[in-house]
Amino acid sequence: MTPDEGAVLDAITAQRLLPMATALVRAPGANPPGEEAATAAVLTSLAAELGLQVAEHDVAPGRPNVRVTLPGGDGPGLLFLGHTDVVPPGDPKDWTGDPYAGSVVEGRLGGRGSADMKGGLAAVLLALAAVREARLVPSGPVHLDALCDEEQNGLGIRALVAGPRPDLLGCVVAEPTDLTTVVAARGASYLHVEVRGVAAHAGRPEDGRNAIGGATRVVADLERWHEELRVDAHPLVGPATLNVGVISGGTSGSAVPDLCRLEVDRRLLPGEPVDGVLDALRHRLDRLDLDERGLTWTLSSPMDMPGFETSPHDPFVTAVDGAMSAAGRGPAPLAGWTAACDGGFVADAWGIPVVVQGPGSVAEQAHRPDESVAVDELVTAARGYARTVLELLGPGATA
């Protein structure tokens, strides 16, 4: 380790990192309804205090994207990607304490968003500040783009990739992966199916056309499709999946329902286009012969998020994974991710290598009561991110 690298890593401590992560956790950011502005304001203030360049840009009223920049030379840059929104905490009674307390208990920072992913945002922020404080100038700029609306419809990432393609070596998505380097992730699409029938008195159901009855046929076929998808599993992310998450219909037990709505989550394999999914589902719905029961249906997809896959042999992957290993994580196999993230949009729109790598566990902590992240893991993440900057953009960098 060079003296410059030592100075950078020495500046990354739990004493500096925790107040930033705690401030972010305590800021509201629930989505829905879309309260990211408070978190964005805290992030902007922290970045400015650390001497980093920072700017906010509203992509919808009161819903900003935040860009934090460590300036560098004229060479290709590096992007760290994150989001400022969190899923709602749910019933506070399910939590041991206040979901937004940001308290530390037995070496873990707790609270909604601590793992997904305000801890990761704080880790990137301190990593960039530590490089700046060591007076090291990267060969290209380093950006942290903290986006709105990742948990719902992707307003933030869609606005980002709609702009011109930047000159970047690659993108690190700081989502929770237990610090493992993820080189493939599934995408996601939301599918809405509406089945329409004819209302009638329940005493004469033959006078109506039961939309819920028709919807049950749709649900049964979606379950069959889910099982069929198991045979075509990706080696890192597993198979595509289907989940019926919401069913709503009917107005009274004494009336034949004329409308039933289904909300379905369809996970996409890397490279799988949503248009193909929609075509396949239309074909399956046609085969159910709902029209013979006097029913009609419509299908829409209000949101889709592409998956991605980066070659494990890409030099960017080697550098990022090696940096986190050297920072204290130790050796770990490259992995796939069954979750979806904004990184798929970046890979699809800009064609640059993307990995997901961050503190906390998406499987064991994200979107759950009593969400938390280990403080030691936050520190390791920040040191790994700083090493990534030095490895890719520092003196003697070979990438």
Secondary structure in CASP SS format (residue, H / E / C, confidence):
PFRMAT SS
TARGET T0000
AUTHOR 0000-0000-0000
METHOD secondary structure of the structure
MODEL  1
M C 1.00
T C 1.00
P H 1.00
D H 1.00
E H 1.00
G H 1.00
A H 1.00
V H 1.00
L H 1.00
D H 1.00
A C 1.00
I C 1.00
T C 1.00
A H 1.00
Q H 1.00
R H 1.00
L H 1.00
L H 1.00
P H 1.00
M H 1.00
A H 1.00
T H 1.00
A H 1.00
L H 1.00
V H 1.00
R H 1.00
A C 1.00
P C 1.00
G C 1.00
A E 1.00
N C 1.00
P C 1.00
P C 1.00
G C 1.00
E C 1.00
E H 1.00
A H 1.00
A H 1.00
T H 1.00
A H 1.00
A H 1.00
V H 1.00
L H 1.00
T H 1.00
S H 1.00
L H 1.00
A H 1.00
A H 1.00
E H 1.00
L C 1.00
G C 1.00
L C 1.00
Q E 1.00
V E 1.00
A E 1.00
E E 1.00
H E 1.00
D E 1.00
V E 1.00
A E 1.00
P C 1.00
G C 1.00
R E 1.00
P E 1.00
N E 1.00
V E 1.00
R E 1.00
V E 1.00
T E 1.00
L E 1.00
P C 1.00
G C 1.00
G C 1.00
D C 1.00
G C 1.00
P C 1.00
G E 1.00
L E 1.00
L E 1.00
F E 1.00
L E 1.00
G E 1.00
H E 1.00
T C 1.00
D C 1.00
V E 1.00
V C 1.00
P C 1.00
P C 1.00
G C 1.00
D C 1.00
P H 1.00
K H 1.00
D H 1.00
W C 1.00
T C 1.00
G C 1.00
D C 1.00
P C 1.00
Y C 1.00
A C 1.00
G C 1.00
S C 1.00
V E 1.00
V E 1.00
E C 1.00
G C 1.00
R E 1.00
L E 1.00
G E 1.00
G C 1.00
R C 1.00
G C 1.00
S H 1.00
A H 1.00
D H 1.00
M H 1.00
K H 1.00
G H 1.00
G H 1.00
L H 1.00
A H 1.00
A H 1.00
V H 1.00
L H 1.00
L H 1.00
A H 1.00
L H 1.00
A H 1.00
A H 1.00
V H 1.00
R H 1.00
E H 1.00
A C 1.00
R C 1.00
L C 1.00
V C 1.00
P C 1.00
S C 1.00
G C 1.00
P C 1.00
V E 1.00
H E 1.00
L E 1.00
D E 1.00
A E 1.00
L E 1.00
C C 1.00
D C 1.00
E C 1.00
E C 1.00
Q C 1.00
N C 1.00
G C 1.00
L H 1.00
G H 1.00
I H 1.00
R H 1.00
A H 1.00
L H 1.00
V H 1.00
A C 1.00
G C 1.00
P C 1.00
R C 1.00
P C 1.00
D C 1.00
L E 1.00
L E 1.00
G E 1.00
C E 1.00
V E 1.00
V E 1.00
A C 1.00
E C 1.00
P C 1.00
T E 1.00
D C 1.00
L C 1.00
T C 1.00
T C 1.00
V E 1.00
V E 1.00
A E 1.00
A E 1.00
R C 1.00
G E 1.00
A E 1.00
S E 1.00
Y E 1.00
L E 1.00
H E 1.00
V E 1.00
E E 1.00
V E 1.00
R E 1.00
G C 1.00
V E 1.00
A C 1.00
A E 1.00
H E 1.00
A C 1.00
G C 1.00
R C 1.00
P H 1.00
E H 1.00
D H 1.00
G C 1.00
R E 1.00
N C 1.00
A H 1.00
I H 1.00
G H 1.00
G H 1.00
A H 1.00
T H 1.00
R H 1.00
V H 1.00
V H 1.00
A H 1.00
D H 1.00
L H 1.00
E H 1.00
R H 1.00
W H 1.00
H H 1.00
E H 1.00
E H 1.00
L H 1.00
R C 1.00
V C 1.00
D C 1.00
A C 1.00
H E 1.00
P C 1.00
L C 1.00
V C 1.00
G E 1.00
P C 1.00
A C 1.00
T C 1.00
L E 1.00
N E 1.00
V E 1.00
G E 1.00
V E 1.00
I E 1.00
S E 1.00
G E 1.00
G C 1.00
T C 1.00
S C 1.00
G C 1.00
S C 1.00
A E 1.00
V E 1.00
P C 1.00
D C 1.00
L E 1.00
C E 1.00
R E 1.00
L E 1.00
E E 1.00
V E 1.00
D E 1.00
R E 1.00
R E 1.00
L E 1.00
L C 1.00
P C 1.00
G C 1.00
E C 1.00
P C 1.00
V H 1.00
D H 1.00
G H 1.00
V H 1.00
L H 1.00
D H 1.00
A H 1.00
L H 1.00
R H 1.00
H H 1.00
R H 1.00
L H 1.00
D H 1.00
R H 1.00
L C 1.00
D C 1.00
L H 1.00
D H 1.00
E H 1.00
R H 1.00
G C 1.00
L C 1.00
T E 1.00
W E 1.00
T E 1.00
L E 1.00
S E 1.00
S E 1.00
P E 1.00
M E 1.00
D E 1.00
M E 1.00
P C 1.00
G C 1.00
F E 1.00
E E 1.00
T C 1.00
S C 1.00
P C 1.00
H C 1.00
D C 1.00
P H 1.00
F H 1.00
V H 1.00
T H 1.00
A H 1.00
V H 1.00
D H 1.00
G H 1.00
A H 1.00
M H 1.00
S H 1.00
A H 1.00
A H 1.00
G H 1.00
R H 1.00
G C 1.00
P C 1.00
A C 1.00
P C 1.00
L C 1.00
A E 1.00
G E 1.00
W E 1.00
T C 1.00
A C 1.00
A C 1.00
C C 1.00
D C 1.00
G H 1.00
G H 1.00
F H 1.00
V H 1.00
A H 1.00
D H 1.00
A H 1.00
W H 1.00
G C 1.00
I C 1.00
P C 1.00
V E 1.00
V E 1.00
V E 1.00
Q C 1.00
G C 1.00
P C 1.00
G C 1.00
S E 1.00
V C 1.00
A C 1.00
E C 1.00
Q C 1.00
A C 1.00
H C 1.00
R C 1.00
P C 1.00
D C 1.00
E C 1.00
S E 1.00
V E 1.00
A E 1.00
V H 1.00
D H 1.00
E H 1.00
L H 1.00
V H 1.00
T H 1.00
A H 1.00
A H 1.00
R H 1.00
G H 1.00
Y H 1.00
A H 1.00
R H 1.00
T H 1.00
V H 1.00
L H 1.00
E H 1.00
L H 1.00
L H 1.00
G C 1.00
P C 1.00
G C 1.00
A C 1.00
T C 1.00
A C 1.00
END
